[in-house]
């Protein structure tokens, strides 16, 4: 278990931070930015949880824990013969998201148009979390073009944005309170 007895270390005062491997990287490094955006998604989900309960809240709690796993995965680049086995996102975590998407989506009104992001407070925050998760996915995909990244991380983030979208619709009266996009409505 992690034990933090001191919050500041002064180690980043010159614009560098340590990865899980101990390697120092610039704070603007793409890997650091990617797991920073994952952390941002986690924080937005935390705000959404202020407005959820029951099954939706339980799912979000599991997702928040998974996002820490995912951040640890991104924070620790793959190396041959690591000193300690790194924490990696597993296919089973992605498959759990797929099951949750299928269950929740099966309870929704079918989509007949794109929807405007919003609705009640839970839905609006879940839509925001969805967009942050999609940005994290884009950053991780870019990182994977340059460095080795666990492919389950990309799959997880892809499914997560889908899950958050479905959850937002679910929070909007199972899709009944969704506001549909009307193309060219204000011309």
Helices and strands as residue ranges (DSSP letters): E 16-18, E 24-26, H 30-48, G 49-51, H 54-75, H 91-105, E 115-116, H 121-146, H 151-171, E 179-180
